[in-house]
């Protein structure tokens, strides 16, 4: 496949796509989702006690 042209004007691109019978609008945008909040489960007590050199 070879690139023949780059059309930067949205109006021109819309006219070409409409003439060819192709969709000239993009897909509908989805609503933004709220970010997931990480739960704070407190300190980790399952690990072993640290060892210290005497």
C-alpha positions in Angstrom: 0.0 0.0 0.0 1.3 3.4 -0.9 0.3 6.8 0.6 -0.9 9.0 -2.3 -2.2 12.1 -0.4 -2.8 13.5 3.1 -6.0 15.5 3.5 -5.7 17.9 6.5 -8.9 19.8 6.0 -11.8 18.1 7.8 -14.4 19.6 5.4 -12.7 18.2 2.3 -12.3 14.8 3.9 -16.0 14.7 4.8 -17.0 15.6 1.2 -14.8 12.9 -0.2 -16.1 10.2 2.2 -19.7 11.2 1.7 -19.2 11.1 -2.1 -17.8 7.5 -1.8 -20.7 6.5 0.4 -18.5 5.9 3.4 -19.1 7.0 7.0 -17.8 10.5 7.5 -18.3 10.7 11.2 -16.3 9.0 13.9 -17.7 6.5 16.4 -19.6 7.9 19.4 -17.4 8.8 22.4 -17.9 6.8 25.6 -18.3 8.6 28.9 -15.2 8.9 31.0 -15.0 6.3 33.8 -14.1 7.3 37.3 -10.6 6.1 38.4 -10.5 3.1 40.6 -9.6 3.9 44.2 -7.3 1.5 45.9 -8.5 0.3 49.2 -6.2 0.9 52.2 -6.0 -2.4 54.1 -3.7 -1.2 56.8 -0.2 -2.4 57.6 1.1 -5.8 56.5 1.5 -8.0 59.6 1.9 -11.3 57.8 5.7 -11.0 57.2 8.5 -12.3 59.5 10.2 -10.0 62.0 13.3 -8.4 60.8 16.6 -9.9 62.0 19.3 -7.6 63.4 23.0 -8.4 63.8 24.1 -8.1 67.5 
